Structure formats: C-alpha cells, structure tokens
Amino acid sequence: MLDALIIAADNALRTLGGARAGARPCPRPAADDAPALLTPQEKQLSGALMRVNHVGEVCAQALYHAQALSTRDPVLREHFTAAAREEGDHLAWTRTRLDELGSRPSWLNPLWYAGAFAIGMAAGRAGDAWSLGFVVETERQVERHLEGHLDRLPPADRASRAIVDQMKADEVAHARAAQDAGARTLPAPVRWAMQASARVMTATAHHL
C-alpha cells in the first residue's frame, strides 16, 4: 500500500507539473494544410476551450489512477492503468496546444485533481462493476462535451480540431472497453449529479 501511495503521489506531481510526455505523436492536420492564422479573438476562444479539455485530462489522470489503486483485481488494475496512459497522451497534447495558442492551464488544476481522485476512490470502493460503470458514464459525457467543442472551435483552427477528434475517438473506445469488462449502469440521480458537476467545472475552467 505504501508503494501504491508513493506512485499515486508521483502521478499527481507529474500531472500537475506538466511533466507528462505523450507516448503517441500529437495529432496534426493533413500535411498539405497550410498553418492557419487565427485572429486574437479566435485564439482566445480556442485557448479557453483547450484549457477546459486540459482540465478534463487532469481529472482523467486522477480518476483512473484512483480506480487502479482501489481495485483488487490485477486485470482490472491494468485496464485502468492502460486507459490512464492513453489519457496521458491527451494531457500532453492539450498542454502542447495551450502553449502554441499562448494560453495557460487552469489555475485550479490541483483542486480539480484532488476532487477527481476522491471521486475515483469512492467509485472503486463501491465495487468493480460500479467503478466501470462510472468510467462508461464519464467517457460518454466527455464524448458529448468534445462534440460540442468541435462545433465551437474556429473552423480555421485545424490544429486544435485534429487533437479533439482523436481524443473523442479514444473516449469512445474507453467507454466500450469498460462496458465489455462488465460495467453496471449508474442510477439516474448519479448521472445527473455528474452532469451538474461537469457543467460547473467546464464553466469555471473556461475562465480560470
């Protein structure tokens, strides 16, 4: 348990410190697409949306690592750890794009991480099937959220759109994998509470 806690602390520091590097290359527009010149207003909007996406990936790291820590099933632990690695790619990609846009991560990332880690531990303690159900619902909500961002991102910002497109495909795969692993459907009040919490987080992270 002590080793697991040290690893969890290391994961938190790497996530919040921006030290995670993606295992996969950052998605980019087609090679024949000329780099787009965004207006200041477009850069500001893209930066705000990518900051929200970066917050989501900070939370994903916390959730998956907490769920891996709380399960006793080694196969399921590896499932959560593998998903966290893919989400680590998203974390690195969104941070890269924030830098390119001259924007910044959320000032509240430590708070988001701590809250998501606590939720992940609670989901894990409820049982593996419920923990997987939490993954399914989370990833489905994230998928809808990313679809909304694709609608809102400036059409000229093909670099951000390429990242969000790949993130969306990965989230769909994570939800499907959790469903296949035996996820239980969460009760409606829990799903509604998750949606309400996500709205607060995204609205706050858009500015802070």
Rosetta silent file (secondary structure, phi, psi, omega in degrees, C-alpha in Angstrom):
SEQUENCE: MLDALIIAADNALRTLGGARAGARPCPRPAADDAPALLTPQEKQLSGALMRVNHVGEVCAQALYHAQALSTRDPVLREHFTAAAREEGDHLAWTRTRLDELGSRPSWLNPLWYAGAFAIGMAAGRAGDAWSLGFVVETERQVERHLEGHLDRLPPADRASRAIVDQMKADEVAHARAAQDAGARTLPAPVRWAMQASARVMTATAHHL
SCORE:     score description
SCORE:     0.000 S_00000001
   1 L     0.000  -38.942  178.920    0.000    0.000    0.000 S_00000001
   2 H   -61.747  -43.458  177.891    2.859    2.374    0.789 S_00000001
   3 H   -60.121  -42.308 -179.253    4.350    1.774   -2.661 S_00000001
   4 H   -63.138  -39.649  179.524    0.955    2.413   -4.253 S_00000001
   5 H   -67.901  -37.485  177.174    0.573    5.694   -2.380 S_00000001
   6 H   -64.463  -41.814  177.570    4.051    6.825   -3.447 S_00000001
   7 H   -63.302  -41.081  179.160    3.182    6.025   -7.062 S_00000001
   8 H   -62.692  -41.457  178.387   -0.094    7.922   -6.708 S_00000001
   9 H   -65.338  -39.744  178.034    1.748   10.957   -5.351 S_00000001
  10 H   -63.358  -41.676  177.975    4.258   10.762   -8.197 S_00000001
  11 H   -61.367  -41.466  179.855    1.428   10.604  -10.729 S_00000001
  12 H   -63.295  -44.823 -178.880   -0.177   13.677   -9.182 S_00000001
  13 H   -65.111  -40.594  179.168    3.060   15.668   -9.295 S_00000001
  14 H   -66.308  -40.029 -178.896    3.754   14.677  -12.909 S_00000001
  15 H   -66.945  -48.934 -175.996    0.215   15.544  -13.960 S_00000001
  16 H   -75.989  -24.630 -179.078    0.068   18.911  -12.217 S_00000001
  17 L   -87.885   -1.983  179.757    3.653   19.811  -13.049 S_00000001
  18 L    71.981   25.537 -175.439    3.215   19.315  -16.782 S_00000001
  19 L   -92.731   -0.667 -177.840    5.904   16.621  -16.836 S_00000001
  20 L   -82.607  129.645  175.349    3.905   14.024  -18.779 S_00000001
  21 L  -106.963  140.349 -179.564    5.006   13.373  -22.346 S_00000001
  22 L   -72.052  140.386  175.398    2.664   11.672  -24.778 S_00000001
  23 L   -75.203  -29.607  178.100    3.565    8.188  -25.999 S_00000001
  24 L  -102.160  149.863  177.258    1.828    8.938  -29.291 S_00000001
  25 L   -61.644  149.052  177.627    2.636   11.917  -31.520 S_00000001
  26 L   -65.440  128.161  178.496    0.354   14.900  -31.157 S_00000001
  27 L   -58.351  141.073  179.916   -2.347   14.739  -33.872 S_00000001
  28 L  -132.823  157.957  175.099   -1.850   17.300  -36.595 S_00000001
  29 L   -62.681  168.291  178.248   -3.848   18.465  -39.621 S_00000001
  30 L   -54.919  146.795 -174.325   -3.122   16.937  -43.003 S_00000001
  31 L   -59.637  -27.738 -177.085    0.375   17.734  -44.249 S_00000001
  32 L   -86.341    0.611  176.919   -0.966   19.724  -47.197 S_00000001
  33 L   -81.418  124.396  176.505   -2.951   22.074  -44.916 S_00000001
  34 L   -70.665  142.820  177.388   -1.270   25.439  -44.600 S_00000001
  35 L   -55.905  132.832 -176.874   -0.923   26.683  -40.989 S_00000001
  36 L   -82.788  143.048  173.151   -3.957   28.778  -40.142 S_00000001
  37 L   -99.145  112.410 -178.044   -3.644   32.366  -38.966 S_00000001
  38 L   -92.327  146.064  173.555   -6.147   32.876  -36.171 S_00000001
  39 L   -72.054  161.676  177.117   -7.489   36.243  -35.118 S_00000001
  40 H   -55.751  -37.794  179.773   -6.852   37.274  -31.490 S_00000001
  41 H   -67.180  -39.855  178.747  -10.487   36.501  -30.700 S_00000001
  42 H   -66.818  -40.813  177.780  -10.217   33.036  -32.268 S_00000001
  43 H   -63.427  -38.618  179.390   -7.005   32.305  -30.365 S_00000001
  44 H   -64.954  -43.590  179.539   -8.664   33.374  -27.117 S_00000001
  45 H   -65.449  -47.066  179.418  -11.661   31.107  -27.748 S_00000001
  46 H   -60.643  -40.843  179.454   -9.509   28.142  -28.770 S_00000001
  47 H   -62.487  -41.660  179.568   -7.293   28.666  -25.738 S_00000001
  48 H   -65.177  -42.720 -179.619  -10.275   28.690  -23.378 S_00000001
  49 H   -67.674  -40.403  178.741  -11.739   25.533  -24.922 S_00000001
  50 H   -70.822  -28.140  174.447   -8.416   23.693  -24.859 S_00000001
  51 H   -64.601  -42.719  177.052   -7.926   24.764  -21.229 S_00000001
  52 H   -61.163  -43.461  178.709  -11.244   23.087  -20.414 S_00000001
  53 H   -63.926  -37.614  177.785  -10.104   19.970  -22.280 S_00000001
  54 H   -64.119  -41.233  175.941   -6.804   20.013  -20.387 S_00000001
  55 H   -59.056  -42.413  178.154   -8.702   20.161  -17.097 S_00000001
  56 H   -58.759  -36.966  179.801  -10.694   17.137  -18.224 S_00000001
  57 H   -75.836  -32.325  171.469   -7.468   15.237  -18.792 S_00000001
  58 H   -59.402  -45.819  179.180   -6.103   16.266  -15.396 S_00000001
  59 H   -65.305  -38.225  179.782   -9.275   14.804  -13.896 S_00000001
  60 H   -62.076  -40.972  176.906   -8.990   11.668  -16.042 S_00000001
  61 H   -59.597  -46.087 -179.110   -5.498   11.015  -14.666 S_00000001
  62 H   -63.104  -45.745 -178.073   -6.795   11.361  -11.122 S_00000001
  63 H   -61.412  -52.292 -174.708   -9.857    9.177  -11.737 S_00000001
  64 H   -66.874  -39.510  179.776   -8.085    6.316  -13.455 S_00000001
  65 H   -68.536  -36.228  176.728   -5.162    6.216  -11.038 S_00000001
  66 H   -66.691  -41.110  179.004   -7.534    6.260   -8.064 S_00000001
  67 H   -67.271  -37.276  176.084   -9.613    3.461   -9.558 S_00000001
  68 H   -64.278  -36.866 -179.843   -6.475    1.423  -10.261 S_00000001
  69 H   -69.056  -32.391 -171.606   -5.408    1.950   -6.660 S_00000001
  70 H   -91.063  -15.753  179.869   -8.778    0.886   -5.221 S_00000001
  71 L   -85.641  150.088  175.708   -9.411   -2.334   -7.175 S_00000001
  72 L  -100.306   -4.280 -178.138   -8.095   -5.684   -6.014 S_00000001
  73 L   -88.025  113.767 -177.337   -8.411   -7.262   -9.465 S_00000001
  74 H   -62.957  -32.486  178.309   -4.986   -7.187  -11.207 S_00000001
  75 H   -67.220  -44.239  179.082   -6.570   -7.462  -14.663 S_00000001
  76 H   -68.299  -34.988  177.185   -8.857   -4.517  -13.965 S_00000001
  77 H   -60.643  -42.264  177.971   -5.956   -2.573  -12.444 S_00000001
  78 H   -67.414  -33.994  175.972   -4.070   -2.956  -15.712 S_00000001
  79 H   -59.642  -48.233 -179.827   -7.224   -1.889  -17.603 S_00000001
  80 H   -66.710  -39.313 -178.693   -7.366    1.366  -15.637 S_00000001
  81 H   -66.341  -40.612  178.170   -3.607    1.904  -15.919 S_00000001
  82 H   -64.419  -41.218  178.048   -3.660    1.421  -19.698 S_00000001
  83 H   -63.686  -38.643  178.470   -6.541    3.887  -20.028 S_00000001
  84 H   -63.075  -35.863  178.204   -4.601    6.376  -17.902 S_00000001
  85 H   -63.932  -42.580  178.182   -1.649    6.080  -20.275 S_00000001
  86 H   -65.802  -40.840  177.095   -3.854    6.957  -23.250 S_00000001
  87 H   -65.705  -27.077  174.827   -5.389    9.825  -21.315 S_00000001
  88 H   -63.560  -33.499  173.286   -1.808   10.897  -20.562 S_00000001
  89 H   -61.039  -46.033 -179.651   -1.384   11.411  -24.308 S_00000001
  90 H   -60.250  -41.032  179.888   -4.423   13.699  -24.261 S_00000001
  91 H   -59.818  -45.420 -179.636   -2.957   15.601  -21.318 S_00000001
  92 H   -67.294  -41.171 -178.387    0.293   16.197  -23.196 S_00000001
  93 H   -63.712  -45.733 -178.082   -1.473   17.128  -26.449 S_00000001
  94 H   -67.265  -35.369  176.881   -3.768   19.678  -24.845 S_00000001
  95 H   -66.197  -40.417  176.889   -0.873   21.220  -22.918 S_00000001
  96 H   -60.226  -44.601 -178.070    1.128   21.480  -26.152 S_00000001
  97 H   -68.999  -35.678  174.954   -1.758   23.192  -27.894 S_00000001
  98 H   -58.689  -44.547  179.237   -2.259   25.595  -24.983 S_00000001
  99 H   -62.543  -42.126 -179.231    1.380   26.644  -25.303 S_00000001
 100 H   -63.763  -33.072 -179.196    1.016   27.092  -29.064 S_00000001
 101 L   -84.773   -2.477 -177.109   -2.022   29.294  -28.554 S_00000001
 102 L    70.922   26.273 -179.710   -0.237   31.399  -25.948 S_00000001
 103 L  -107.018 -169.283 -173.740   -2.733   30.260  -23.322 S_00000001
 104 L  -142.643  158.594  172.627   -2.327   28.586  -19.925 S_00000001
 105 L   -69.013  169.226  177.693   -3.668   25.664  -17.885 S_00000001
 106 L   -67.091  137.849  174.960   -6.337   26.230  -15.263 S_00000001
 107 L   -67.206  -17.801 -175.393   -5.133   27.807  -12.036 S_00000001
 108 L   -98.304   15.446 -176.474   -7.427   25.403  -10.191 S_00000001
 109 H   -56.061  -39.845  177.052   -5.872   22.173  -11.501 S_00000001
 110 H   -59.667  -37.840  178.235   -4.761   20.994   -8.019 S_00000001
 111 H   -66.902  -44.792  179.174   -8.363   21.352   -6.833 S_00000001
 112 H   -60.917  -42.661 -178.054   -9.738   19.511   -9.878 S_00000001
 113 H   -63.073  -47.528 -177.772   -7.196   16.718   -9.412 S_00000001
 114 H   -61.783  -43.104  179.468   -7.930   16.261   -5.707 S_00000001
 115 H   -64.535  -43.100 -179.560  -11.681   16.185   -6.263 S_00000001
 116 H   -67.126  -36.463  178.394  -11.444   13.712   -9.140 S_00000001
 117 H   -64.592  -42.021  178.516   -9.101   11.460   -7.168 S_00000001
 118 H   -63.129  -40.498  178.440  -11.561   11.350   -4.272 S_00000001
 119 H   -65.177  -41.698  179.060  -14.403   10.502   -6.666 S_00000001
 120 H   -62.707  -39.038  177.441  -12.314    7.761   -8.276 S_00000001
 121 H   -65.690  -41.878  179.087  -11.558    6.223   -4.891 S_00000001
 122 H   -63.971  -41.804  178.221  -15.229    6.326   -3.949 S_00000001
 123 H   -62.925  -41.665  179.491  -16.216    4.694   -7.244 S_00000001
 124 H   -65.791  -38.721 -179.734  -13.604    1.990   -6.732 S_00000001
 125 H   -69.520  -21.435  178.835  -14.725    1.273   -3.187 S_00000001
 126 L   -72.947  -15.626 -179.490  -18.298    0.818   -4.431 S_00000001
 127 L   123.689  152.257 -173.799  -17.180   -2.263   -6.372 S_00000001
 128 H   -61.925  -41.047 -178.632  -15.554   -3.024   -9.676 S_00000001
 129 H   -63.910  -39.906  177.838  -18.769   -3.169  -11.706 S_00000001
 130 H   -70.626  -36.679  177.809  -19.854    0.240  -10.395 S_00000001
 131 H   -62.132  -42.441  176.438  -16.368    1.630  -10.936 S_00000001
 132 H   -66.113  -37.134  176.569  -16.510    0.509  -14.568 S_00000001
 133 H   -62.357  -35.339  176.302  -19.990    1.991  -14.848 S_00000001
 134 H   -64.459  -39.240  177.035  -18.564    5.290  -13.693 S_00000001
 135 H   -61.677  -46.944 -178.356  -15.995    5.071  -16.499 S_00000001
 136 H   -58.089  -49.236 -177.791  -18.703    4.420  -19.086 S_00000001
 137 H   -66.379  -41.786  178.797  -20.804    7.380  -17.980 S_00000001
 138 H   -60.084  -48.263 -176.609  -17.800    9.685  -17.655 S_00000001
 139 H   -67.043  -34.685  177.441  -16.486    8.837  -21.118 S_00000001
 140 H   -67.033  -39.536  176.732  -19.921    9.238  -22.712 S_00000001
 141 H   -66.625  -39.277  177.767  -20.283   12.671  -21.147 S_00000001
 142 H   -64.462  -40.387  177.891  -16.783   13.593  -22.312 S_00000001
 143 H   -57.563  -46.139  179.088  -17.625   12.409  -25.826 S_00000001
 144 H   -65.274  -38.149  178.674  -20.651   14.737  -25.935 S_00000001
 145 H   -62.076  -43.510  179.765  -18.560   17.541  -24.470 S_00000001
 146 H   -68.271  -35.530  174.667  -15.909   17.134  -27.185 S_00000001
 147 H   -59.564  -40.664  177.372  -18.574   17.101  -29.880 S_00000001
 148 H   -63.923  -37.032  178.967  -19.716   20.465  -28.544 S_00000001
 149 H   -69.610  -34.398  176.376  -16.172   21.789  -28.706 S_00000001
 150 H   -63.767  -31.502  176.415  -15.830   20.687  -32.317 S_00000001
 151 H   -72.762  -30.765 -173.053  -18.896   22.809  -33.030 S_00000001
 152 H   -94.070  -25.662 -179.185  -17.439   25.805  -31.162 S_00000001
 153 L   -61.989  140.844  177.362  -13.788   25.744  -32.236 S_00000001
 154 L   -55.875  134.483 -179.579  -12.989   28.240  -35.007 S_00000001
 155 L   -53.870  -31.808 -178.274  -13.114   26.426  -38.375 S_00000001
 156 L   -74.533  -16.530 -176.806   -9.626   27.709  -39.155 S_00000001
 157 L   -84.575   70.872 -177.629   -8.152   26.121  -36.014 S_00000001
 158 H   -69.985  -26.520  179.203   -7.439   22.789  -37.655 S_00000001
 159 H   -65.418  -46.640  178.354   -4.640   22.008  -35.189 S_00000001
 160 H   -66.792  -39.137 -178.186   -6.992   22.026  -32.188 S_00000001
 161 H   -64.375  -36.863  178.516   -9.678   20.174  -34.131 S_00000001
 162 H   -63.221  -40.457  178.869   -7.249   17.352  -35.011 S_00000001
 163 H   -65.366  -47.787 -177.230   -6.454   16.873  -31.318 S_00000001
 164 H   -65.023  -37.374  177.664  -10.088   16.919  -30.236 S_00000001
 165 H   -59.050  -45.918 -178.825  -11.070   14.469  -32.993 S_00000001
 166 H   -69.890  -38.150  176.323   -8.525   11.899  -31.785 S_00000001
 167 H   -59.052  -44.521 -178.727   -9.448   12.451  -28.148 S_00000001
 168 H   -60.972  -42.765  178.951  -13.097   11.805  -28.980 S_00000001
 169 H   -62.499  -40.352  179.583  -12.252    8.536  -30.742 S_00000001
 170 H   -66.695  -39.734 -179.330  -10.218    7.382  -27.735 S_00000001
 171 H   -64.581  -38.915  176.927  -13.004    8.234  -25.263 S_00000001
 172 H   -60.465  -43.520  179.995  -15.489    6.162  -27.280 S_00000001
 173 H   -65.152  -38.573  178.822  -13.061    3.226  -27.148 S_00000001
 174 H   -64.768  -42.242  178.711  -12.579    3.601  -23.377 S_00000001
 175 H   -63.547  -42.185 -179.688  -16.330    3.562  -22.766 S_00000001
 176 H   -64.926  -41.442 -179.881  -16.746    0.480  -24.959 S_00000001
 177 H   -64.844  -40.884  178.417  -13.903   -1.346  -23.198 S_00000001
 178 H   -66.526  -38.928  177.953  -15.369   -0.598  -19.768 S_00000001
 179 H   -62.572  -44.737 -179.380  -18.800   -1.760  -20.920 S_00000001
 180 H   -66.651  -24.786 -178.433  -17.318   -5.007  -22.228 S_00000001
 181 L   -81.318   -3.828  175.735  -15.460   -5.518  -18.923 S_00000001
 182 L   111.126   29.022 -178.890  -18.743   -5.719  -17.006 S_00000001
 183 L   -65.379  144.343  171.856  -19.830   -2.176  -16.185 S_00000001
 184 L   -99.535  145.972  179.109  -23.126   -1.603  -14.396 S_00000001
 185 L   -73.447  127.528 -179.381  -25.368    1.268  -15.439 S_00000001
 186 L   -70.384  148.367  175.454  -25.284    4.052  -12.860 S_00000001
 187 L   -61.074  150.903 -177.184  -28.575    5.217  -11.317 S_00000001
 188 H   -55.404  -44.439 -179.714  -30.091    8.289  -12.955 S_00000001
 189 H   -59.029  -35.004  178.705  -29.519   10.612   -9.943 S_00000001
 190 H   -67.341  -42.607  179.103  -25.791    9.779  -10.025 S_00000001
 191 H   -63.193  -40.398  179.550  -25.610   10.517  -13.750 S_00000001
 192 H   -65.171  -40.729  179.311  -27.428   13.830  -13.239 S_00000001
 193 H   -64.200  -38.660  177.201  -25.065   14.785  -10.406 S_00000001
 194 H   -63.457  -41.178  179.067  -22.085   14.010  -12.645 S_00000001
 195 H   -64.527  -41.860  179.968  -23.515   16.193  -15.394 S_00000001
 196 H   -65.051  -42.768  178.955  -24.110   19.068  -12.992 S_00000001
 197 H   -63.282  -40.230  179.807  -20.577   18.814  -11.597 S_00000001
 198 H   -64.185  -37.544  179.142  -19.124   18.741  -15.108 S_00000001
 199 H   -64.527  -41.672  177.835  -21.029   21.900  -16.044 S_00000001
 200 H   -62.457  -44.773 -178.316  -19.608   23.745  -13.034 S_00000001
 201 H   -63.456  -47.488 -177.002  -16.094   22.572  -13.811 S_00000001
 202 H   -66.774  -38.218  179.237  -16.190   23.473  -17.508 S_00000001
 203 H   -65.719  -39.126 -179.423  -17.743   26.877  -16.874 S_00000001
 204 H   -71.826  -45.447 -176.681  -15.109   27.702  -14.272 S_00000001
 205 H   -66.947  -24.293  178.458  -12.141   26.332  -16.223 S_00000001
 206 H   -57.653  -32.704 -176.942  -13.157   28.319  -19.300 S_00000001
 207 H  -108.552  -35.758 -174.342  -12.042   31.458  -17.428 S_00000001
 208 L  -110.941    0.000    0.000   -9.825   30.243  -14.578 S_00000001
